[in-house]
Amino acid sequence: MKMYRIGAGAGYSGDRIEPAVALAERGALDALVFECLAERTIALAQLRRLRDPQQGYDPLLEARLHAVLPACVRNRVTVISNMGAAHPLAAGAAAIGVARELGLPKLRVAVVTGDDVLPWVRDHDAELIDEGGRRASDLGNRLISANAYLGADALLPALASGADVILTGRVADPALFLAPLMHAFGWRGDDWPMLGRGILVGHLDTGVDGAHPALKGAIKAFAEFDMAGDQVVNADMYDSAWHGTHTAGTIVGRAVRGISFGVAPEALLVSGMVIEGGQVIDRILAGMDWIIAKQARILSLSLGLRDYQPDFEVVIRALRRKGVLPVIAVGNEGPDTSRSPGNYDNVLSVGAIDESRAVAAFSSSRRFPRDSDPLVPDIVGPGVKVLSCAPQERFMESDGTSMATPHIAGLAALLLSAKPSASIDDVERAILASCKSAIDPRANRGLPDGVAALEALLGVAVSIPDPASGSPASRGTPRRVARNGNGRPRAGA
């Protein structure tokens, strides 16, 4: 079986170089990826370019290339990075200069451009999103940079050229890893199940039984955070209860003995044990930091603290800045109640409905005295008699907004698999736009329609064949599956 090995040389602009050198020398890699760009770093790079037209790329570019290029050339490892930042062409010239200094005159460097849309924004005086009708001209000289996320397809010509070093500006973070896989295995841009294997979903819960037949091969990474919130070194994967295995199965469960319930069975999970007991806030915050470090695109959180607690505000903002969509349960205490952080205005808050699409009596809902997103939850998902897996190779039903939340997280993963270059804002808008009008105001926007969300994201009409008949599936039709057992979550949502 063909294997393609990718190493992560950096996860942020100031990351250490020593692990990248070790990977280049002893990792038996095909590609070494340096992911070094965020909104703040590209703005800073643009400021440097304004001061010096030959600058604007990552200030550690030369040092990193000096350290890894000898081993990468010797071991035939392709270097891929967004260290081009605000000036990929200058970064390419700098890389050629490093190659000459190292005595590597035949090194092939490719530069990917097209993400800088600042001239277009200024020329067209573009309207600013969520700014009350303001336009680019209203910002004057405060408008420093404007960049569009490029997708994996933008890197494919550079890979096809046989370049040894590929430098980009703003591309979707997963594209740096997905593009070489597409090139190596010949995946098409519309081969969604294959592309979906590049989508990582974060999952914080009671742990997970990764040995369950429905979860074998689905868990990319596992971490346990002890009662003080410290990560346990070399922790074995397990579920301290059953709740985490159940929610994990709804997101990524594979078919077992004809039973299928995973919404995104080609995605992978990075799962952290953060409940129950101990210093719960510290454990959850540590888990969220870990999810950011693992570069997940989605966080599924089926837990919460009663009422409004501000403890998670900073890290939720950090999740979104790093391109992680927080999908969070609103709680199980009924009307006029909610849990944090599922009641924040910057998360995708999820309530529960039953098979008749009625809001479950236990599903929390609450209106806050705020201008932004005053009513929670934002949307609803299936949360009554939900079948999924349980530890020790069992299957069981359970109720709760905990069960509804992973359905929405799985939908987000499917949408990202269809368009890996999409931002989390794009995905969130598509999900919200797809919702059917709800009769019960406690459902807020209502139940998302997967096909409509896909069309909203792609901007084209799509037809999804029904697996049984081969004819196009009707939108929003509930799927029935075999059920066995019963249980209600005790993990807070």
C-alpha positions as CSV (number, residue, x, y, z in Angstrom):
1,M,0.0,0.0,0.0
2,K,1.3,3.4,-0.9
3,M,2.2,5.6,2.0
4,Y,2.9,9.4,2.0
5,R,4.4,10.8,5.2
6,I,4.0,14.5,6.1
7,G,5.8,16.1,9.1
8,A,4.7,19.3,10.8
9,G,7.7,21.6,11.1
10,A,5.9,24.5,12.8
11,G,2.5,25.3,14.1
12,Y,2.9,29.0,14.5
13,S,5.3,31.8,13.5
14,G,7.6,31.6,16.4
15,D,7.7,27.8,16.8
16,R,11.0,26.0,17.6
17,I,13.2,24.8,14.7
18,E,14.8,21.7,16.4
19,P,11.9,19.3,15.9
20,A,11.7,20.2,12.3
21,V,15.4,19.5,11.8
22,A,14.9,16.1,13.5
23,L,11.9,15.3,11.2
24,A,13.9,16.3,8.1
25,E,16.9,14.1,9.1
26,R,15.2,11.1,10.6
27,G,11.4,11.3,9.9
28,A,11.5,9.4,6.6
29,L,9.2,12.1,5.2
30,D,7.9,12.9,1.8
31,A,6.9,16.5,2.8
32,L,7.7,18.9,5.7
33,V,5.1,21.5,6.3
34,F,5.6,24.8,8.1
35,E,2.3,26.4,9.1
36,C,3.2,29.9,10.4
37,L,0.5,32.3,9.5
38,A,-2.5,33.8,11.2
39,E,-4.5,37.0,10.8
40,R,-2.2,39.0,13.2
41,T,1.0,37.6,11.6
42,I,0.0,38.4,8.1
43,A,-1.0,42.0,9.1
44,L,2.4,42.4,10.8
45,A,4.0,41.1,7.6
46,Q,2.1,43.6,5.5
47,L,3.4,46.4,7.8
48,R,7.0,45.2,7.3
49,R,6.4,45.2,3.5
50,L,5.2,48.8,3.6
51,R,8.4,49.8,5.4
52,D,10.6,47.7,3.1
53,P,9.3,46.4,-0.3
54,Q,11.7,43.5,-0.1
55,Q,10.2,42.2,3.2
56,G,6.8,41.0,4.2
57,Y,7.6,37.3,4.5
58,D,8.1,35.3,7.7
59,P,11.2,36.7,9.5
60,L,12.4,33.2,10.4
61,L,12.2,31.9,6.8
62,E,15.9,32.1,6.1
63,A,16.8,30.5,9.5
64,R,14.4,27.7,9.0
65,L,15.5,26.9,5.5
66,H,19.2,27.1,6.5
67,A,18.5,24.5,9.2
68,V,16.4,22.0,7.2
69,L,17.3,22.3,3.5
70,P,20.5,20.1,3.6
71,A,18.6,17.2,5.1
72,C,15.5,17.8,3.0
73,V,17.5,17.8,-0.3
74,R,19.5,14.7,0.8
75,N,16.3,12.8,1.8
76,R,14.1,14.2,-1.1
77,V,11.7,15.9,1.3
78,T,9.5,18.7,-0.2
79,V,9.2,21.8,2.0
80,I,5.7,23.4,1.9
81,S,5.0,26.6,3.9
82,N,2.8,29.7,4.1
83,M,5.9,31.6,5.3
84,G,5.5,33.8,2.1
85,A,3.0,35.7,4.3
86,A,2.4,39.1,2.7
87,H,5.1,38.8,0.0
88,P,5.5,35.3,-1.4
89,L,7.6,36.5,-4.3
90,A,10.2,38.1,-2.0
91,A,10.1,34.9,0.1
92,G,10.9,32.9,-3.0
93,A,13.8,35.1,-3.8
94,A,15.1,34.7,-0.2
95,A,14.8,30.9,-0.5
96,I,16.9,30.9,-3.7
97,G,19.5,33.0,-1.8
98,V,19.6,30.5,1.0
99,A,20.0,27.7,-1.5
100,R,23.0,29.4,-3.1
101,E,24.6,30.0,0.3
102,L,24.2,26.2,1.0
103,G,25.7,25.2,-2.3
104,L,22.3,24.0,-3.7
105,P,22.1,25.9,-7.0
106,K,19.7,23.4,-8.6
107,L,17.1,23.8,-5.8
108,R,13.6,24.4,-7.4
109,V,11.5,27.0,-5.6
110,A,7.8,27.5,-6.5
111,V,5.7,30.5,-5.3
112,V,1.9,30.5,-5.0
113,T,0.3,33.9,-5.3
114,G,-3.3,35.2,-5.7
115,D,-4.4,35.5,-2.1
116,D,-3.7,39.3,-1.8
117,V,-7.0,41.0,-2.7
118,L,-6.2,44.4,-1.1
119,P,-6.0,46.2,-4.5
120,W,-9.4,44.7,-5.5
121,V,-11.0,45.7,-2.2
122,R,-9.8,49.2,-2.5
123,D,-10.6,49.6,-6.2
124,H,-14.2,48.3,-5.7
125,D,-14.6,49.9,-2.3
126,A,-15.9,46.6,-0.9
127,E,-18.6,46.5,1.7
128,L,-17.3,45.3,5.1
129,I,-19.1,42.2,6.5
130,D,-20.9,42.8,9.8
131,E,-20.0,46.5,9.9
132,G,-23.4,48.0,9.4
133,G,-22.9,48.9,5.7
134,R,-19.5,50.5,6.1
135,R,-17.1,50.2,3.1
136,A,-13.4,49.8,2.7
137,S,-12.9,53.5,2.1
138,D,-14.3,54.3,5.5
139,L,-11.2,52.7,7.0
140,G,-8.8,55.0,5.2
141,N,-5.2,54.2,5.9
142,R,-6.1,51.8,8.7
143,L,-6.8,49.1,6.1
144,I,-3.5,47.3,6.1
145,S,-4.2,43.9,4.4
146,A,-7.0,41.9,2.7
147,N,-6.4,38.3,1.9
148,A,-8.5,35.5,0.4
149,Y,-8.0,31.9,1.6
150,L,-6.7,29.8,-1.3
151,G,-7.4,26.1,-1.3
152,A,-5.4,22.9,-1.9
153,D,-6.0,23.2,-5.6
154,A,-3.8,26.3,-5.8
155,L,-0.8,24.3,-4.7
156,L,-1.2,21.5,-7.2
157,P,0.6,23.1,-10.1
158,A,3.6,23.8,-7.9
159,L,3.7,20.2,-6.7
160,A,3.3,18.9,-10.3
161,S,6.3,21.0,-11.3
162,G,8.5,19.0,-9.0
163,A,9.5,22.0,-6.8
164,D,11.7,21.3,-3.8
165,V,10.3,24.3,-1.8
166,I,6.8,25.7,-2.2
167,L,6.0,29.0,-0.6
168,T,2.5,30.5,-0.3
169,G,0.8,33.5,1.2
170,R,-2.7,33.0,2.8
171,V,-4.0,29.5,2.1
172,A,-6.4,27.4,4.3
173,D,-4.2,25.7,6.9
174,P,-5.4,22.1,5.9
175,A,-4.5,22.9,2.3
176,L,-0.8,22.7,3.1
177,F,-1.3,19.1,4.1
178,L,-4.1,18.1,1.8
179,A,-2.5,19.4,-1.4
180,P,0.5,17.0,-1.3
181,L,-1.9,14.1,-0.6
182,M,-4.1,15.1,-3.5
183,H,-1.0,15.2,-5.7
184,A,0.5,11.9,-4.4
185,F,-2.7,9.9,-4.6
186,G,-4.4,11.5,-7.6
187,W,-7.4,12.6,-5.6
188,R,-9.8,14.8,-7.5
189,G,-11.0,18.2,-6.1
190,D,-14.6,16.8,-6.0
191,D,-13.7,13.4,-4.4
192,W,-15.3,14.4,-1.2
193,P,-15.0,11.2,0.8
194,M,-11.2,11.1,0.1
195,L,-10.7,14.8,0.8
196,G,-12.8,14.4,4.0
197,R,-10.0,12.2,5.4
198,G,-8.0,15.4,5.8
199,I,-10.6,17.0,8.2
200,L,-9.8,16.8,11.9
201,V,-12.6,17.2,14.4
202,G,-11.8,18.1,18.0
203,H,-13.8,16.3,20.7
204,L,-13.6,17.1,24.4
205,D,-15.6,14.7,26.7
206,T,-15.2,11.8,29.1
207,G,-12.6,10.2,26.8
208,V,-13.3,7.6,24.1
209,D,-13.0,3.9,23.7
210,G,-11.0,3.8,20.5
211,A,-11.0,0.0,20.4
212,H,-14.8,0.0,19.6
213,P,-15.3,-1.5,16.1
214,A,-17.1,1.7,15.0
215,L,-14.2,3.8,16.0
216,K,-11.2,1.8,14.9
217,G,-8.9,4.0,12.8
218,A,-11.1,7.0,13.6
219,I,-9.1,8.5,16.5
220,K,-6.1,10.5,15.3
221,A,-4.9,11.6,18.7
222,F,-5.9,11.2,22.4
223,A,-5.1,13.2,25.5
224,E,-6.1,12.9,29.1
225,F,-6.2,15.9,31.4
226,D,-5.9,15.1,35.1
227,M,-8.0,16.6,37.9
228,A,-5.8,19.7,38.0
229,G,-5.9,20.2,34.2
230,D,-2.4,18.9,33.4
231,Q,-2.0,16.6,30.5
232,V,-1.1,13.1,31.4
233,V,2.0,11.9,29.7
234,N,1.6,8.9,27.4
235,A,-2.0,8.4,28.5
236,D,-3.7,5.2,27.3
237,M,-6.9,5.9,25.4
238,Y,-10.1,5.1,27.4
239,D,-13.5,6.4,28.4
240,S,-14.0,7.2,32.0
241,A,-17.7,6.7,31.5
242,W,-19.6,6.2,28.2
243,H,-20.6,9.7,27.1
244,G,-17.5,10.5,25.1
245,T,-17.6,7.2,23.1
246,H,-21.3,7.9,22.3
247,T,-20.7,11.4,21.0
248,A,-17.5,10.4,19.2
249,G,-19.5,7.7,17.4
250,T,-22.1,10.2,16.1
251,I,-19.4,12.3,14.6
252,V,-17.0,9.7,13.0
253,G,-18.5,6.2,13.6
254,R,-17.8,3.7,10.9
255,A,-20.4,1.2,9.8
256,V,-20.5,-2.1,11.9
257,R,-22.6,-5.1,11.0
258,G,-24.9,-3.1,8.9
259,I,-25.4,-0.4,11.6
260,S,-24.4,3.1,10.4
261,F,-24.7,6.2,12.5
262,G,-21.6,8.3,12.0
263,V,-22.3,11.6,10.2
264,A,-18.8,12.0,8.9
265,P,-17.3,8.5,8.8
266,E,-14.2,9.6,6.8
267,A,-13.2,12.3,9.2
268,L,-10.7,11.8,12.0
269,L,-11.1,12.7,15.7
270,V,-8.6,14.3,18.1
271,S,-10.2,13.5,21.5
272,G,-9.4,14.8,24.9
273,M,-10.7,13.6,28.3
274,V,-11.7,16.7,30.4
275,I,-14.7,15.5,32.4
276,E,-16.0,14.7,35.0
277,G,-14.6,15.9,38.3
278,G,-11.6,17.9,39.5
279,Q,-11.0,21.5,38.4
280,V,-13.4,21.3,35.5
281,I,-12.7,24.7,34.1
282,D,-9.0,24.2,34.1
283,R,-9.4,20.8,32.5
284,I,-11.7,22.1,29.7
285,L,-9.4,25.1,29.0
286,A,-6.4,22.9,28.8
287,G,-8.3,20.6,26.4
288,M,-9.2,23.6,24.2
289,D,-5.6,24.7,24.0
290,W,-4.7,21.2,23.0
291,I,-7.3,21.2,20.2
292,I,-5.8,24.4,18.8
293,A,-2.4,22.9,18.8
294,K,-3.7,19.8,17.0
295,Q,-5.0,22.1,14.2
296,A,-8.5,20.7,14.3
297,R,-11.1,22.5,12.1
298,I,-14.1,21.9,14.4
299,L,-14.6,21.4,18.1
300,S,-17.5,19.3,19.3
301,L,-18.3,20.1,22.9
302,S,-21.1,18.2,24.6
303,L,-20.6,19.7,28.1
304,G,-21.0,23.0,29.9
305,L,-21.4,24.9,33.1
306,R,-24.7,26.2,34.4
307,D,-25.8,29.8,33.5
308,Y,-23.4,32.3,31.9
309,Q,-19.8,31.8,32.9
310,P,-17.1,34.1,31.3
311,D,-14.2,31.7,31.9
312,F,-14.1,30.4,28.3
313,E,-14.4,33.7,26.5
314,V,-10.7,34.2,25.7
315,V,-10.1,30.7,24.5
316,I,-13.2,30.6,22.4
317,R,-12.0,33.7,20.6
318,A,-8.6,32.0,20.2
319,L,-10.3,28.9,18.7
320,R,-12.1,31.0,16.1
321,R,-8.9,33.0,15.3
322,K,-7.1,29.8,14.6
323,G,-9.9,28.5,12.3
324,V,-11.7,26.2,14.7
325,L,-15.5,26.2,14.6
326,P,-16.9,25.7,18.2
327,V,-20.0,23.6,18.0
328,I,-21.4,23.4,21.6
329,A,-24.4,22.0,23.4
330,V,-26.7,24.5,25.1
331,G,-27.8,22.3,28.0
332,N,-30.5,20.0,29.3
333,E,-32.4,22.0,31.9
334,G,-35.3,23.2,29.7
335,P,-36.7,26.7,28.9
336,D,-35.1,29.8,30.4
337,T,-31.8,27.9,31.1
338,S,-28.5,27.5,29.3
339,R,-24.9,26.4,29.9
340,S,-21.5,28.0,29.1
341,P,-19.9,28.2,26.7
342,G,-22.9,27.0,24.7
343,N,-24.7,30.2,25.4
344,Y,-21.9,32.5,24.0
345,D,-22.7,34.6,21.0
346,N,-19.6,33.4,19.1
347,V,-20.3,29.7,19.1
348,L,-22.6,27.5,17.1
349,S,-25.0,26.6,19.9
350,V,-27.1,23.4,19.6
351,G,-30.4,22.3,21.1
352,A,-32.3,19.0,20.7
353,I,-35.3,17.8,18.8
354,D,-37.1,14.4,18.7
355,E,-38.1,12.3,15.7
356,S,-41.2,14.4,15.1
357,R,-38.9,17.5,15.0
358,A,-40.4,18.9,18.2
359,V,-38.0,20.6,20.5
360,A,-37.3,18.2,23.4
361,A,-38.7,19.2,26.7
362,F,-35.3,19.0,28.3
363,S,-33.5,21.1,25.7
364,S,-32.3,24.4,27.2
365,S,-33.2,27.8,25.6
366,R,-32.7,31.3,26.8
367,R,-32.8,34.9,25.6
368,F,-30.0,37.2,26.6
369,P,-30.1,41.1,26.8
370,R,-27.5,41.5,24.0
371,D,-27.5,42.7,20.4
372,S,-25.5,39.9,19.0
373,D,-27.2,36.5,18.8
374,P,-29.5,37.1,21.8
375,L,-31.4,33.7,21.6
376,V,-29.7,30.4,22.2
377,P,-29.5,27.8,20.9
378,D,-28.7,28.9,17.4
379,I,-30.0,25.7,15.8
380,V,-31.3,22.2,16.8
381,G,-30.3,18.6,15.9
382,P,-31.5,15.1,16.6
383,G,-31.2,14.6,20.3
384,V,-33.8,12.0,21.4
385,K,-33.2,8.2,21.2
386,V,-30.0,8.7,19.4
387,L,-28.1,5.4,18.6
388,S,-24.3,5.4,18.8
389,C,-21.6,3.3,20.3
390,A,-20.7,2.7,23.9
391,P,-17.5,1.2,25.6
392,Q,-16.8,-2.5,25.4
393,E,-18.2,-2.9,21.9
394,R,-21.8,-2.0,22.9
395,F,-24.4,0.2,21.2
396,M,-26.9,2.3,23.0
397,E,-29.5,5.0,22.7
398,S,-29.3,8.3,24.6
399,D,-31.0,11.6,24.9
400,G,-29.6,15.1,25.3
401,T,-28.3,18.2,23.6
402,S,-25.0,16.3,24.0
403,M,-26.3,13.9,21.3
404,A,-27.5,16.7,19.0
405,T,-24.2,18.6,19.0
406,P,-22.1,15.9,17.3
407,H,-24.6,15.7,14.5
408,I,-23.9,19.3,13.7
409,A,-20.2,18.9,14.2
410,G,-20.3,16.0,11.7
411,L,-22.2,18.1,9.2
412,A,-19.6,20.8,9.5
413,A,-16.9,18.2,8.8
414,L,-18.8,17.0,5.7
415,L,-19.0,20.6,4.4
416,L,-15.3,21.2,5.0
417,S,-14.6,17.9,3.2
418,A,-16.5,19.3,0.2
419,K,-14.6,22.6,0.3
420,P,-11.5,22.3,2.4
421,S,-10.5,25.9,1.6
422,A,-13.7,27.3,3.2
423,S,-13.3,29.3,6.4
424,I,-15.2,28.4,9.5
425,D,-17.3,31.5,9.0
426,D,-18.2,30.2,5.5
427,V,-19.3,26.9,7.0
428,E,-21.2,28.4,9.9
429,R,-23.1,30.8,7.5
430,A,-23.9,27.9,5.2
431,I,-25.3,25.8,8.1
432,L,-27.4,28.7,9.4
433,A,-28.7,29.7,6.0
434,S,-29.9,26.1,5.4
435,C,-32.1,25.9,8.4
436,K,-35.9,25.4,8.0
437,S,-38.1,27.9,9.7
438,A,-39.0,26.5,13.1
439,I,-42.5,26.5,14.5
440,D,-41.2,26.5,18.1
441,P,-39.2,29.6,18.8
442,R,-37.1,27.6,21.2
443,A,-35.5,26.0,18.1
444,N,-34.4,29.5,17.0
445,R,-33.4,29.1,13.3
446,G,-34.4,25.4,13.3
447,L,-32.9,22.2,11.8
448,P,-30.2,22.5,9.2
449,D,-30.7,20.9,5.8
450,G,-27.4,19.2,4.7
451,V,-28.0,19.5,1.0
452,A,-29.0,23.2,1.2
453,A,-25.9,23.9,3.4
454,L,-23.7,22.3,0.8
455,E,-25.3,24.3,-2.0
456,A,-24.9,27.5,0.0
457,L,-21.2,26.7,0.6
458,L,-20.4,25.7,-3.0
459,G,-22.6,28.3,-4.6
460,V,-24.1,25.7,-7.0
461,A,-27.0,23.3,-7.1
462,V,-26.1,19.7,-6.1
463,S,-27.8,16.4,-6.3
464,I,-27.1,13.8,-3.7
465,P,-28.1,10.2,-4.7
466,D,-29.9,8.1,-2.2
467,P,-27.6,5.1,-1.4
468,A,-30.5,2.6,-1.6
469,S,-32.3,3.7,-4.7
470,G,-29.7,5.7,-6.6
471,S,-32.2,8.5,-7.1
472,P,-31.7,12.0,-5.6
473,A,-32.4,12.0,-1.9
474,S,-35.1,14.4,-0.6
475,R,-33.8,17.1,1.7
476,G,-34.1,16.9,5.4
477,T,-35.4,13.3,5.5
478,P,-34.7,11.7,8.9
479,R,-32.7,8.5,8.7
480,R,-33.9,5.4,10.6
481,V,-31.5,2.9,12.0
482,A,-31.6,0.0,14.3
483,R,-31.6,0.8,18.0
484,N,-30.7,-1.1,21.2
485,G,-30.3,0.0,24.8
486,N,-31.0,3.3,26.6
487,G,-29.3,5.9,28.6
488,R,-29.2,9.6,29.5
489,P,-26.0,11.6,29.7
490,R,-24.8,12.9,33.0
491,A,-21.9,15.1,31.7
492,G,-23.8,18.3,31.8
493,A,-25.3,18.6,28.4
